[in-house]
Amino acid sequence: MNPWLTSQPDGVRLTLHLQPGARKTALAGEYGDALKIRLAAPPVEGKANAALLLWLAQALAVSKSAVTLLSGERNRHKIVAIRGIDAATALARLQALMQP
């Protein structure tokens, strides 16, 4: 399995590295032990965090309430928990979105 994806009893945990203020929101591949995501939202007053959680919910086809920011509120390095999805499904959905 990938170092940025951890299976949990009720879902998965993702280790992320964000690049806010990008032209468009998209996965950018791996960044060390994290999954890099470029976010179109600016890093101002929690807008990037809100955009990240909404984008992950849509990308993984789970409800917005199933996605929780565990750490990294004011940091580019974040850990997010997603309930109601298994690791294999999450990995397949994220890999389908990765840019070459």
Helices and strands as residue ranges (DSSP letters): E 5-8, E 11-19, E 26-31, E 34-38, H 47-60, G 64-66, E 67-71, E 77-83, H 87-97
